[in-house]
Amino acid sequence: GAAQQDAALASVARDAGTQELVPFFSRFVADRIFGNVGRAEYCRTLVRLADALISNPHMHLELHLHQLLPAVITCVVARRLSSK
């Protein structure tokens, strides 16, 4: 449910041990967003995961931003286009 999702995202946003999972999370977010652009709620959850990763002060995302940013921007653009 939503409470479990919020708890998981909060953990990703603060847990120092998540660094080892950054390559997996980055690839997962990008692959799933590009495969599900038309599913707004699913994309919103994936963007929240990307936000949690970016918000974590223990993360070093420099080597993975090339995967995350295009995917997140795709969601923003798709949402803007679908609302017009």
N, CA, C and O atoms as a Maestro MAE file, in Angstrom:
{
 s_m_m2io_version
 :::
 2.0.0
}

f_m_ct {
 s_m_title
 :::
 protein
 m_atom[336] {
  # First column is atom index #
  i_m_mmod_type
  r_m_x_coord
  r_m_y_coord
  r_m_z_coord
  i_m_residue_number
  s_m_chain_name
  s_m_pdb_residue_name
  s_m_pdb_atom_name
  i_m_atomic_number
  :::
  1 25 0.796 -1.186 0.000 1 A "GLY " " N  " 7
  2 3 0.000 0.000 0.000 1 A "GLY " " CA " 6
  3 2 0.843 1.257 0.000 1 A "GLY " " C  " 6
  4 15 2.069 1.207 -0.105 1 A "GLY " " O  " 8
  5 25 0.172 2.368 0.119 2 A "ALA " " N  " 7
  6 3 0.839 3.669 0.090 2 A "ALA " " CA " 6
  7 2 1.781 3.853 1.272 2 A "ALA " " C  " 6
  8 15 2.849 4.447 1.124 2 A "ALA " " O  " 8
  9 25 1.397 3.350 2.450 3 A "ALA " " N  " 7
  10 3 2.248 3.501 3.627 3 A "ALA " " CA " 6
  11 2 3.551 2.723 3.464 3 A "ALA " " C  " 6
  12 15 4.616 3.200 3.855 3 A "ALA " " O  " 8
  13 25 3.464 1.529 2.889 4 A "GLN " " N  " 7
  14 3 4.671 0.734 2.644 4 A "GLN " " CA " 6
  15 2 5.569 1.417 1.616 4 A "GLN " " C  " 6
  16 15 6.792 1.439 1.758 4 A "GLN " " O  " 8
  17 25 4.951 1.965 0.593 5 A "GLN " " N  " 7
  18 3 5.705 2.662 -0.450 5 A "GLN " " CA " 6
  19 2 6.421 3.874 0.149 5 A "GLN " " C  " 6
  20 15 7.599 4.102 -0.125 5 A "GLN " " O  " 8
  21 25 5.712 4.641 0.960 6 A "ASP " " N  " 7
  22 3 6.313 5.807 1.602 6 A "ASP " " CA " 6
  23 2 7.470 5.401 2.509 6 A "ASP " " C  " 6
  24 15 8.503 6.070 2.530 6 A "ASP " " O  " 8
  25 25 7.307 4.310 3.257 7 A "ALA " " N  " 7
  26 3 8.366 3.838 4.146 7 A "ALA " " CA " 6
  27 2 9.592 3.391 3.354 7 A "ALA " " C  " 6
  28 15 10.724 3.680 3.743 7 A "ALA " " O  " 8
  29 25 9.370 2.690 2.251 8 A "ALA " " N  " 7
  30 3 10.488 2.231 1.414 8 A "ALA " " CA " 6
  31 2 11.231 3.419 0.809 8 A "ALA " " C  " 6
  32 15 12.461 3.438 0.792 8 A "ALA " " O  " 8
  33 25 10.492 4.405 0.315 9 A "LEU " " N  " 7
  34 3 11.123 5.583 -0.281 9 A "LEU " " CA " 6
  35 2 11.875 6.398 0.770 9 A "LEU " " C  " 6
  36 15 12.940 6.945 0.487 9 A "LEU " " O  " 8
  37 25 11.329 6.478 1.969 10 A "ALA " " N  " 7
  38 3 12.014 7.184 3.055 10 A "ALA " " CA " 6
  39 2 13.323 6.481 3.403 10 A "ALA " " C  " 6
  40 15 14.326 7.135 3.690 10 A "ALA " " O  " 8
  41 25 13.311 5.171 3.377 11 A "SER " " N  " 7
  42 3 14.523 4.403 3.654 11 A "SER " " CA " 6
  43 2 15.585 4.652 2.583 11 A "SER " " C  " 6
  44 15 16.758 4.848 2.901 11 A "SER " " O  " 8
  45 25 15.170 4.643 1.314 12 A "VAL " " N  " 7
  46 3 16.102 4.910 0.215 12 A "VAL " " CA " 6
  47 2 16.680 6.323 0.352 12 A "VAL " " C  " 6
  48 15 17.847 6.547 0.030 12 A "VAL " " O  " 8
  49 25 15.881 7.263 0.822 13 A "ALA " " N  " 7
  50 3 16.312 8.657 0.934 13 A "ALA " " CA " 6
  51 2 17.305 8.906 2.065 13 A "ALA " " C  " 6
  52 15 17.959 9.948 2.087 13 A "ALA " " O  " 8
  53 25 17.429 7.966 3.005 14 A "ARG " " N  " 7
  54 3 18.314 8.240 4.145 14 A "ARG " " CA " 6
  55 2 19.342 7.151 4.431 14 A "ARG " " C  " 6
  56 15 20.311 7.413 5.144 14 A "ARG " " O  " 8
  57 25 19.174 5.958 3.913 15 A "ASP " " N  " 7
  58 3 20.043 4.833 4.245 15 A "ASP " " CA " 6
  59 2 21.372 4.914 3.508 15 A "ASP " " C  " 6
  60 15 21.396 4.972 2.279 15 A "ASP " " O  " 8
  61 25 22.467 4.918 4.241 16 A "ALA " " N  " 7
  62 3 23.808 4.981 3.645 16 A "ALA " " CA " 6
  63 2 24.146 3.690 2.898 16 A "ALA " " C  " 6
  64 15 24.946 3.713 1.963 16 A "ALA " " O  " 8
  65 25 23.558 2.584 3.290 17 A "GLY " " N  " 7
  66 3 23.857 1.300 2.669 17 A "GLY " " CA " 6
  67 2 23.249 1.101 1.297 17 A "GLY " " C  " 6
  68 15 23.496 0.083 0.651 17 A "GLY " " O  " 8
  69 25 22.461 2.056 0.845 18 A "THR " " N  " 7
  70 3 21.804 1.944 -0.451 18 A "THR " " CA " 6
  71 2 22.754 2.238 -1.611 18 A "THR " " C  " 6
  72 15 22.424 1.944 -2.759 18 A "THR " " O  " 8
  73 25 23.911 2.805 -1.339 19 A "GLN " " N  " 7
  74 3 24.859 3.186 -2.383 19 A "GLN " " CA " 6
  75 2 25.178 2.016 -3.322 19 A "GLN " " C  " 6
  76 15 25.289 2.213 -4.532 19 A "GLN " " O  " 8
  77 25 25.324 0.826 -2.787 20 A "GLU " " N  " 7
  78 3 25.651 -0.335 -3.610 20 A "GLU " " CA " 6
  79 2 24.550 -0.671 -4.609 20 A "GLU " " C  " 6
  80 15 24.801 -1.331 -5.617 20 A "GLU " " O  " 8
  81 25 23.333 -0.217 -4.328 21 A "LEU " " N  " 7
  82 3 22.194 -0.502 -5.201 21 A "LEU " " CA " 6
  83 2 21.939 0.585 -6.245 21 A "LEU " " C  " 6
  84 15 21.038 0.446 -7.072 21 A "LEU " " O  " 8
  85 25 22.717 1.659 -6.217 22 A "VAL " " N  " 7
  86 3 22.495 2.772 -7.139 22 A "VAL " " CA " 6
  87 2 22.507 2.333 -8.608 22 A "VAL " " C  " 6
  88 15 21.618 2.745 -9.353 22 A "VAL " " O  " 8
  89 25 23.469 1.519 -9.064 23 A "PRO " " N  " 7
  90 3 23.426 1.106 -10.475 23 A "PRO " " CA " 6
  91 2 22.132 0.373 -10.828 23 A "PRO " " C  " 6
  92 15 21.555 0.597 -11.892 23 A "PRO " " O  " 8
  93 25 21.684 -0.496 -9.938 24 A "PHE " " N  " 7
  94 3 20.444 -1.232 -10.169 24 A "PHE " " CA " 6
  95 2 19.244 -0.290 -10.188 24 A "PHE " " C  " 6
  96 15 18.426 -0.342 -11.106 24 A "PHE " " O  " 8
  97 25 19.139 0.572 -9.174 25 A "PHE " " N  " 7
  98 3 18.011 1.502 -9.096 25 A "PHE " " CA " 6
  99 2 17.970 2.429 -10.307 25 A "PHE " " C  " 6
  100 15 16.898 2.676 -10.859 25 A "PHE " " O  " 8
  101 25 19.107 2.938 -10.718 26 A "SER " " N  " 7
  102 3 19.164 3.855 -11.869 26 A "SER " " CA " 6
  103 2 18.678 3.176 -13.136 26 A "SER " " C  " 6
  104 15 17.867 3.730 -13.878 26 A "SER " " O  " 8
  105 25 19.173 1.988 -13.377 27 A "ARG " " N  " 7
  106 3 18.765 1.238 -14.567 27 A "ARG " " CA " 6
  107 2 17.284 0.872 -14.488 27 A "ARG " " C  " 6
  108 15 16.564 0.964 -15.482 27 A "ARG " " O  " 8
  109 25 16.834 0.457 -13.306 28 A "PHE " " N  " 7
  110 3 15.433 0.088 -13.096 28 A "PHE " " CA " 6
  111 2 14.511 1.269 -13.391 28 A "PHE " " C  " 6
  112 15 13.540 1.130 -14.136 28 A "PHE " " O  " 8
  113 25 14.814 2.433 -12.808 29 A "VAL " " N  " 7
  114 3 13.980 3.613 -13.004 29 A "VAL " " CA " 6
  115 2 13.924 3.976 -14.487 29 A "VAL " " C  " 6
  116 15 12.843 4.200 -15.032 29 A "VAL " " O  " 8
  117 25 15.072 4.034 -15.130 30 A "ALA " " N  " 7
  118 3 15.113 4.421 -16.539 30 A "ALA " " CA " 6
  119 2 14.354 3.424 -17.411 30 A "ALA " " C  " 6
  120 15 13.531 3.827 -18.233 30 A "ALA " " O  " 8
  121 25 14.615 2.145 -17.245 31 A "ASP " " N  " 7
  122 3 13.949 1.124 -18.065 31 A "ASP " " CA " 6
  123 2 12.442 1.150 -17.869 31 A "ASP " " C  " 6
  124 15 11.688 1.083 -18.840 31 A "ASP " " O  " 8
  125 25 12.002 1.247 -16.636 32 A "ARG " " N  " 7
  126 3 10.571 1.205 -16.354 32 A "ARG " " CA " 6
  127 2 9.857 2.467 -16.824 32 A "ARG " " C  " 6
  128 15 8.734 2.396 -17.324 32 A "ARG " " O  " 8
  129 25 10.496 3.614 -16.668 33 A "ILE " " N  " 7
  130 3 9.860 4.845 -17.142 33 A "ILE " " CA " 6
  131 2 9.701 4.806 -18.650 33 A "ILE " " C  " 6
  132 15 8.619 5.082 -19.168 33 A "ILE " " O  " 8
  133 25 10.770 4.465 -19.360 34 A "PHE " " N  " 7
  134 3 10.694 4.457 -20.820 34 A "PHE " " CA " 6
  135 2 9.702 3.415 -21.330 34 A "PHE " " C  " 6
  136 15 9.140 3.577 -22.413 34 A "PHE " " O  " 8
  137 25 9.483 2.359 -20.568 35 A "GLY " " N  " 7
  138 3 8.525 1.333 -20.968 35 A "GLY " " CA " 6
  139 2 7.097 1.596 -20.547 35 A "GLY " " C  " 6
  140 15 6.181 0.891 -20.971 35 A "GLY " " O  " 8
  141 25 6.897 2.615 -19.708 36 A "ASN " " N  " 7
  142 3 5.558 2.869 -19.153 36 A "ASN " " CA " 6
  143 2 5.199 4.347 -19.142 36 A "ASN " " C  " 6
  144 15 4.515 4.810 -18.228 36 A "ASN " " O  " 8
  145 25 5.645 5.085 -20.131 37 A "VAL " " N  " 7
  146 3 5.427 6.530 -20.157 37 A "VAL " " CA " 6
  147 2 3.941 6.881 -20.059 37 A "VAL " " C  " 6
  148 15 3.593 7.896 -19.456 37 A "VAL " " O  " 8
  149 25 3.077 6.080 -20.627 38 A "GLY " " N  " 7
  150 3 1.650 6.372 -20.614 38 A "GLY " " CA " 6
  151 2 0.954 6.087 -19.293 38 A "GLY " " C  " 6
  152 15 -0.214 6.440 -19.128 38 A "GLY " " O  " 8
  153 25 1.631 5.468 -18.363 39 A "ARG " " N  " 7
  154 3 1.034 5.133 -17.059 39 A "ARG " " CA " 6
  155 2 1.495 6.148 -16.020 39 A "ARG " " C  " 6
  156 15 2.520 5.961 -15.364 39 A "ARG " " O  " 8
  157 25 0.734 7.211 -15.881 40 A "ALA " " N  " 7
  158 3 1.145 8.356 -15.063 40 A "ALA " " CA " 6
  159 2 1.432 7.989 -13.609 40 A "ALA " " C  " 6
  160 15 2.435 8.431 -13.050 40 A "ALA " " O  " 8
  161 25 0.574 7.194 -12.995 41 A "GLU " " N  " 7
  162 3 0.759 6.874 -11.573 41 A "GLU " " CA " 6
  163 2 2.020 6.040 -11.356 41 A "GLU " " C  " 6
  164 15 2.749 6.250 -10.387 41 A "GLU " " O  " 8
  165 25 2.271 5.101 -12.255 42 A "TYR " " N  " 7
  166 3 3.477 4.266 -12.176 42 A "TYR " " CA " 6
  167 2 4.725 5.138 -12.349 42 A "TYR " " C  " 6
  168 15 5.702 4.994 -11.615 42 A "TYR " " O  " 8
  169 25 4.676 6.039 -13.327 43 A "CYS " " N  " 7
  170 3 5.812 6.939 -13.556 43 A "CYS " " CA " 6
  171 2 6.021 7.858 -12.354 43 A "CYS " " C  " 6
  172 15 7.158 8.154 -11.988 43 A "CYS " " O  " 8
  173 25 4.937 8.306 -11.747 44 A "ARG " " N  " 7
  174 3 5.054 9.159 -10.561 44 A "ARG " " CA " 6
  175 2 5.800 8.428 -9.439 44 A "ARG " " C  " 6
  176 15 6.633 9.023 -8.754 44 A "ARG " " O  " 8
  177 25 5.506 7.166 -9.259 45 A "THR " " N  " 7
  178 3 6.197 6.379 -8.229 45 A "THR " " CA " 6
  179 2 7.679 6.246 -8.560 45 A "THR " " C  " 6
  180 15 8.527 6.345 -7.673 45 A "THR " " O  " 8
  181 25 7.992 6.023 -9.826 46 A "LEU " " N  " 7
  182 3 9.392 5.904 -10.232 46 A "LEU " " CA " 6
  183 2 10.138 7.220 -10.077 46 A "LEU " " C  " 6
  184 15 11.313 7.228 -9.709 46 A "LEU " " O  " 8
  185 25 9.468 8.328 -10.354 47 A "VAL " " N  " 7
  186 3 10.091 9.635 -10.149 47 A "VAL " " CA " 6
  187 2 10.317 9.867 -8.659 47 A "VAL " " C  " 6
  188 15 11.321 10.465 -8.272 47 A "VAL " " O  " 8
  189 25 9.407 9.406 -7.834 48 A "ARG " " N  " 7
  190 3 9.602 9.508 -6.377 48 A "ARG " " CA " 6
  191 2 10.817 8.697 -5.937 48 A "ARG " " C  " 6
  192 15 11.551 9.115 -5.042 48 A "ARG " " O  " 8
  193 25 11.032 7.535 -6.563 49 A "LEU " " N  " 7
  194 3 12.221 6.738 -6.259 49 A "LEU " " CA " 6
  195 2 13.484 7.491 -6.682 49 A "LEU " " C  " 6
  196 15 14.459 7.531 -5.932 49 A "LEU " " O  " 8
  197 25 13.473 8.080 -7.861 50 A "ALA " " N  " 7
  198 3 14.616 8.877 -8.309 50 A "ALA " " CA " 6
  199 2 14.866 10.042 -7.355 50 A "ALA " " C  " 6
  200 15 16.014 10.349 -7.034 50 A "ALA " " O  " 8
  201 25 13.794 10.691 -6.903 51 A "ASP " " N  " 7
  202 3 13.919 11.799 -5.958 51 A "ASP " " CA " 6
  203 2 14.522 11.325 -4.632 51 A "ASP " " C  " 6
  204 15 15.348 12.020 -4.039 51 A "ASP " " O  " 8
  205 25 14.112 10.154 -4.174 52 A "ALA " " N  " 7
  206 3 14.665 9.608 -2.936 52 A "ALA " " CA " 6
  207 2 16.165 9.353 -3.083 52 A "ALA " " C  " 6
  208 15 16.939 9.633 -2.168 52 A "ALA " " O  " 8
  209 25 16.567 8.828 -4.221 53 A "LEU " " N  " 7
  210 3 17.995 8.588 -4.469 53 A "LEU " " CA " 6
  211 2 18.769 9.909 -4.465 53 A "LEU " " C  " 6
  212 15 19.828 10.019 -3.847 53 A "LEU " " O  " 8
  213 25 18.230 10.898 -5.158 54 A "ILE " " N  " 7
  214 3 18.901 12.188 -5.263 54 A "ILE " " CA " 6
  215 2 18.946 12.889 -3.903 54 A "ILE " " C  " 6
  216 15 19.908 13.595 -3.600 54 A "ILE " " O  " 8
  217 25 17.920 12.697 -3.093 55 A "SER " " N  " 7
  218 3 17.828 13.345 -1.775 55 A "SER " " CA " 6
  219 2 18.752 12.737 -0.737 55 A "SER " " C  " 6
  220 15 19.052 13.374 0.273 55 A "SER " " O  " 8
  221 25 19.202 11.524 -0.968 56 A "ASN " " N  " 7
  222 3 20.042 10.834 0.018 56 A "ASN " " CA " 6
  223 2 21.429 11.468 0.035 56 A "ASN " " C  " 6
  224 15 22.137 11.434 -0.971 56 A "ASN " " O  " 8
  225 25 21.828 12.052 1.181 57 A "PRO " " N  " 7
  226 3 23.136 12.722 1.246 57 A "PRO " " CA " 6
  227 2 24.317 11.752 1.158 57 A "PRO " " C  " 6
  228 15 25.450 12.184 0.942 57 A "PRO " " O  " 8
  229 25 24.073 10.461 1.322 58 A "HIS " " N  " 7
  230 3 25.141 9.466 1.273 58 A "HIS " " CA " 6
  231 2 25.395 8.942 -0.134 58 A "HIS " " C  " 6
  232 15 26.360 8.212 -0.362 58 A "HIS " " O  " 8
  233 25 24.529 9.314 -1.082 59 A "MET " " N  " 7
  234 3 24.622 8.786 -2.443 59 A "MET " " CA " 6
  235 2 25.619 9.559 -3.286 59 A "MET " " C  " 6
  236 15 25.792 10.769 -3.147 59 A "MET " " O  " 8
  237 25 26.260 8.815 -4.157 60 A "HIS " " N  " 7
  238 3 27.140 9.398 -5.165 60 A "HIS " " CA " 6
  239 2 26.573 8.960 -6.511 60 A "HIS " " C  " 6
  240 15 26.846 7.860 -6.990 60 A "HIS " " O  " 8
  241 25 25.786 9.838 -7.105 61 A "LEU " " N  " 7
  242 3 25.030 9.493 -8.310 61 A "LEU " " CA " 6
  243 2 25.688 9.962 -9.605 61 A "LEU " " C  " 6
  244 15 25.149 9.739 -10.689 61 A "LEU " " O  " 8
  245 25 26.835 10.603 -9.503 62 A "GLU " " N  " 7
  246 3 27.447 11.221 -10.675 62 A "GLU " " CA " 6
  247 2 27.544 10.272 -11.869 62 A "GLU " " C  " 6
  248 15 27.301 10.678 -13.006 62 A "GLU " " O  " 8
  249 25 27.894 9.028 -11.620 63 A "LEU " " N  " 7
  250 3 28.085 8.061 -12.705 63 A "LEU " " CA " 6
  251 2 26.776 7.505 -13.240 63 A "LEU " " C  " 6
  252 15 26.776 6.732 -14.199 63 A "LEU " " O  " 8
  253 25 25.660 7.888 -12.632 64 A "HIS " " N  " 7
  254 3 24.371 7.317 -13.030 64 A "HIS " " CA " 6
  255 2 23.341 8.365 -13.452 64 A "HIS " " C  " 6
  256 15 22.224 8.021 -13.836 64 A "HIS " " O  " 8
  257 25 23.713 9.627 -13.381 65 A "LEU " " N  " 7
  258 3 22.771 10.685 -13.761 65 A "LEU " " CA " 6
  259 2 22.374 10.597 -15.228 65 A "LEU " " C  " 6
  260 15 21.270 10.999 -15.598 65 A "LEU " " O  " 8
  261 25 23.267 10.074 -16.068 66 A "HIS " " N  " 7
  262 3 22.944 9.948 -17.497 66 A "HIS " " CA " 6
  263 2 21.791 8.973 -17.731 66 A "HIS " " C  " 6
  264 15 21.160 9.008 -18.787 66 A "HIS " " O  " 8
  265 25 21.510 8.104 -16.761 67 A "GLN " " N  " 7
  266 3 20.359 7.209 -16.862 67 A "GLN " " CA " 6
  267 2 19.125 7.834 -16.236 67 A "GLN " " C  " 6
  268 15 18.033 7.752 -16.798 67 A "GLN " " O  " 8
  269 25 19.288 8.452 -15.086 68 A "LEU " " N  " 7
  270 3 18.149 8.983 -14.343 68 A "LEU " " CA " 6
  271 2 17.520 10.225 -14.977 68 A "LEU " " C  " 6
  272 15 16.302 10.291 -15.142 68 A "LEU " " O  " 8
  273 25 18.337 11.189 -15.326 69 A "LEU " " N  " 7
  274 3 17.788 12.470 -15.778 69 A "LEU " " CA " 6
  275 2 16.948 12.385 -17.051 69 A "LEU " " C  " 6
  276 15 15.859 12.957 -17.080 69 A "LEU " " O  " 8
  277 25 17.399 11.700 -18.105 70 A "PRO " " N  " 7
  278 3 16.529 11.613 -19.288 70 A "PRO " " CA " 6
  279 2 15.186 10.947 -18.987 70 A "PRO " " C  " 6
  280 15 14.159 11.336 -19.544 70 A "PRO " " O  " 8
  281 25 15.194 9.955 -18.115 71 A "ALA " " N  " 7
  282 3 13.950 9.271 -17.763 71 A "ALA " " CA " 6
  283 2 13.001 10.200 -17.018 71 A "ALA " " C  " 6
  284 15 11.811 10.252 -17.327 71 A "ALA " " O  " 8
  285 25 13.517 10.925 -16.048 72 A "VAL " " N  " 7
  286 3 12.681 11.846 -15.275 72 A "VAL " " CA " 6
  287 2 12.164 12.967 -16.176 72 A "VAL " " C  " 6
  288 15 10.992 13.334 -16.094 72 A "VAL " " O  " 8
  289 25 13.010 13.502 -17.018 73 A "ILE " " N  " 7
  290 3 12.585 14.563 -17.941 73 A "ILE " " CA " 6
  291 2 11.512 14.040 -18.893 73 A "ILE " " C  " 6
  292 15 10.572 14.763 -19.221 73 A "ILE " " O  " 8
  293 25 11.643 12.800 -19.335 74 A "THR " " N  " 7
  294 3 10.635 12.191 -20.201 74 A "THR " " CA " 6
  295 2 9.276 12.181 -19.508 74 A "THR " " C  " 6
  296 15 8.262 12.473 -20.142 74 A "THR " " O  " 8
  297 25 9.239 11.853 -18.229 75 A "CYS " " N  " 7
  298 3 7.973 11.857 -17.482 75 A "CYS " " CA " 6
  299 2 7.376 13.253 -17.422 75 A "CYS " " C  " 6
  300 15 6.172 13.426 -17.613 75 A "CYS " " O  " 8
  301 25 8.203 14.235 -17.162 76 A "VAL " " N  " 7
  302 3 7.715 15.613 -17.058 76 A "VAL " " CA " 6
  303 2 7.139 16.060 -18.403 76 A "VAL " " C  " 6
  304 15 6.043 16.617 -18.461 76 A "VAL " " O  " 8
  305 25 7.879 15.815 -19.474 77 A "VAL " " N  " 7
  306 3 7.425 16.240 -20.796 77 A "VAL " " CA " 6
  307 2 6.149 15.491 -21.188 77 A "VAL " " C  " 6
  308 15 5.209 16.095 -21.705 77 A "VAL " " O  " 8
  309 25 6.112 14.190 -20.947 78 A "ALA " " N  " 7
  310 3 4.933 13.381 -21.297 78 A "ALA " " CA " 6
  311 2 3.710 13.880 -20.538 78 A "ALA " " C  " 6
  312 15 2.614 13.936 -21.096 78 A "ALA " " O  " 8
  313 25 3.885 14.233 -19.300 79 A "ARG " " N  " 7
  314 3 2.762 14.729 -18.502 79 A "ARG " " CA " 6
  315 2 2.268 16.067 -19.031 79 A "ARG " " C  " 6
  316 15 1.064 16.307 -19.117 79 A "ARG " " O  " 8
  317 25 3.203 16.927 -19.380 80 A "ARG " " N  " 7
  318 3 2.819 18.244 -19.927 80 A "ARG " " CA " 6
  319 2 2.078 18.076 -21.260 80 A "ARG " " C  " 6
  320 15 1.076 18.745 -21.513 80 A "ARG " " O  " 8
  321 25 2.582 17.182 -22.096 81 A "LEU " " N  " 7
  322 3 1.952 16.976 -23.402 81 A "LEU " " CA " 6
  323 2 0.570 16.354 -23.263 81 A "LEU " " C  " 6
  324 15 -0.346 16.697 -24.011 81 A "LEU " " O  " 8
  325 25 0.416 15.443 -22.313 82 A "SER " " N  " 7
  326 3 -0.873 14.759 -22.165 82 A "SER " " CA " 6
  327 2 -1.934 15.672 -21.540 82 A "SER " " C  " 6
  328 15 -3.130 15.416 -21.674 82 A "SER " " O  " 8
  329 25 -1.501 16.725 -20.864 83 A "SER " " N  " 7
  330 3 -2.475 17.617 -20.231 83 A "SER " " CA " 6
  331 2 -2.968 18.704 -21.200 83 A "SER " " C  " 6
  332 15 -3.873 19.470 -20.871 83 A "SER " " O  " 8
  333 25 -2.375 18.760 -22.373 84 A "LYS " " N  " 7
  334 3 -2.777 19.803 -23.349 84 A "LYS " " CA " 6
  335 2 -3.775 19.285 -24.320 84 A "LYS " " C  " 6
  336 15 -4.218 20.020 -25.202 84 A "LYS " " O  " 8
  :::
 }
 m_bond[335] {
  # First column is bond index #
  i_m_from
  i_m_to
  i_m_order
  :::
  1 1 2 1
  2 2 3 1
  3 3 4 2
  4 3 5 1
  5 5 6 1
  6 6 7 1
  7 7 8 2
  8 7 9 1
  9 9 10 1
  10 10 11 1
  11 11 12 2
  12 11 13 1
  13 13 14 1
  14 14 15 1
  15 15 16 2
  16 15 17 1
  17 17 18 1
  18 18 19 1
  19 19 20 2
  20 19 21 1
  21 21 22 1
  22 22 23 1
  23 23 24 2
  24 23 25 1
  25 25 26 1
  26 26 27 1
  27 27 28 2
  28 27 29 1
  29 29 30 1
  30 30 31 1
  31 31 32 2
  32 31 33 1
  33 33 34 1
  34 34 35 1
  35 35 36 2
  36 35 37 1
  37 37 38 1
  38 38 39 1
  39 39 40 2
  40 39 41 1
  41 41 42 1
  42 42 43 1
  43 43 44 2
  44 43 45 1
  45 45 46 1
  46 46 47 1
  47 47 48 2
  48 47 49 1
  49 49 50 1
  50 50 51 1
  51 51 52 2
  52 51 53 1
  53 53 54 1
  54 54 55 1
  55 55 56 2
  56 55 57 1
  57 57 58 1
  58 58 59 1
  59 59 60 2
  60 59 61 1
  61 61 62 1
  62 62 63 1
  63 63 64 2
  64 63 65 1
  65 65 66 1
  66 66 67 1
  67 67 68 2
  68 67 69 1
  69 69 70 1
  70 70 71 1
  71 71 72 2
  72 71 73 1
  73 73 74 1
  74 74 75 1
  75 75 76 2
  76 75 77 1
  77 77 78 1
  78 78 79 1
  79 79 80 2
  80 79 81 1
  81 81 82 1
  82 82 83 1
  83 83 84 2
  84 83 85 1
  85 85 86 1
  86 86 87 1
  87 87 88 2
  88 87 89 1
  89 89 90 1
  90 90 91 1
  91 91 92 2
  92 91 93 1
  93 93 94 1
  94 94 95 1
  95 95 96 2
  96 95 97 1
  97 97 98 1
  98 98 99 1
  99 99 100 2
  100 99 101 1
  101 101 102 1
  102 102 103 1
  103 103 104 2
  104 103 105 1
  105 105 106 1
  106 106 107 1
  107 107 108 2
  108 107 109 1
  109 109 110 1
  110 110 111 1
  111 111 112 2
  112 111 113 1
  113 113 114 1
  114 114 115 1
  115 115 116 2
  116 115 117 1
  117 117 118 1
  118 118 119 1
  119 119 120 2
  120 119 121 1
  121 121 122 1
  122 122 123 1
  123 123 124 2
  124 123 125 1
  125 125 126 1
  126 126 127 1
  127 127 128 2
  128 127 129 1
  129 129 130 1
  130 130 131 1
  131 131 132 2
  132 131 133 1
  133 133 134 1
  134 134 135 1
  135 135 136 2
  136 135 137 1
  137 137 138 1
  138 138 139 1
  139 139 140 2
  140 139 141 1
  141 141 142 1
  142 142 143 1
  143 143 144 2
  144 143 145 1
  145 145 146 1
  146 146 147 1
  147 147 148 2
  148 147 149 1
  149 149 150 1
  150 150 151 1
  151 151 152 2
  152 151 153 1
  153 153 154 1
  154 154 155 1
  155 155 156 2
  156 155 157 1
  157 157 158 1
  158 158 159 1
  159 159 160 2
  160 159 161 1
  161 161 162 1
  162 162 163 1
  163 163 164 2
  164 163 165 1
  165 165 166 1
  166 166 167 1
  167 167 168 2
  168 167 169 1
  169 169 170 1
  170 170 171 1
  171 171 172 2
  172 171 173 1
  173 173 174 1
  174 174 175 1
  175 175 176 2
  176 175 177 1
  177 177 178 1
  178 178 179 1
  179 179 180 2
  180 179 181 1
  181 181 182 1
  182 182 183 1
  183 183 184 2
  184 183 185 1
  185 185 186 1
  186 186 187 1
  187 187 188 2
  188 187 189 1
  189 189 190 1
  190 190 191 1
  191 191 192 2
  192 191 193 1
  193 193 194 1
  194 194 195 1
  195 195 196 2
  196 195 197 1
  197 197 198 1
  198 198 199 1
  199 199 200 2
  200 199 201 1
  201 201 202 1
  202 202 203 1
  203 203 204 2
  204 203 205 1
  205 205 206 1
  206 206 207 1
  207 207 208 2
  208 207 209 1
  209 209 210 1
  210 210 211 1
  211 211 212 2
  212 211 213 1
  213 213 214 1
  214 214 215 1
  215 215 216 2
  216 215 217 1
  217 217 218 1
  218 218 219 1
  219 219 220 2
  220 219 221 1
  221 221 222 1
  222 222 223 1
  223 223 224 2
  224 223 225 1
  225 225 226 1
  226 226 227 1
  227 227 228 2
  228 227 229 1
  229 229 230 1
  230 230 231 1
  231 231 232 2
  232 231 233 1
  233 233 234 1
  234 234 235 1
  235 235 236 2
  236 235 237 1
  237 237 238 1
  238 238 239 1
  239 239 240 2
  240 239 241 1
  241 241 242 1
  242 242 243 1
  243 243 244 2
  244 243 245 1
  245 245 246 1
  246 246 247 1
  247 247 248 2
  248 247 249 1
  249 249 250 1
  250 250 251 1
  251 251 252 2
  252 251 253 1
  253 253 254 1
  254 254 255 1
  255 255 256 2
  256 255 257 1
  257 257 258 1
  258 258 259 1
  259 259 260 2
  260 259 261 1
  261 261 262 1
  262 262 263 1
  263 263 264 2
  264 263 265 1
  265 265 266 1
  266 266 267 1
  267 267 268 2
  268 267 269 1
  269 269 270 1
  270 270 271 1
  271 271 272 2
  272 271 273 1
  273 273 274 1
  274 274 275 1
  275 275 276 2
  276 275 277 1
  277 277 278 1
  278 278 279 1
  279 279 280 2
  280 279 281 1
  281 281 282 1
  282 282 283 1
  283 283 284 2
  284 283 285 1
  285 285 286 1
  286 286 287 1
  287 287 288 2
  288 287 289 1
  289 289 290 1
  290 290 291 1
  291 291 292 2
  292 291 293 1
  293 293 294 1
  294 294 295 1
  295 295 296 2
  296 295 297 1
  297 297 298 1
  298 298 299 1
  299 299 300 2
  300 299 301 1
  301 301 302 1
  302 302 303 1
  303 303 304 2
  304 303 305 1
  305 305 306 1
  306 306 307 1
  307 307 308 2
  308 307 309 1
  309 309 310 1
  310 310 311 1
  311 311 312 2
  312 311 313 1
  313 313 314 1
  314 314 315 1
  315 315 316 2
  316 315 317 1
  317 317 318 1
  318 318 319 1
  319 319 320 2
  320 319 321 1
  321 321 322 1
  322 322 323 1
  323 323 324 2
  324 323 325 1
  325 325 326 1
  326 326 327 1
  327 327 328 2
  328 327 329 1
  329 329 330 1
  330 330 331 1
  331 331 332 2
  332 331 333 1
  333 333 334 1
  334 334 335 1
  335 335 336 2
  :::
 }
}
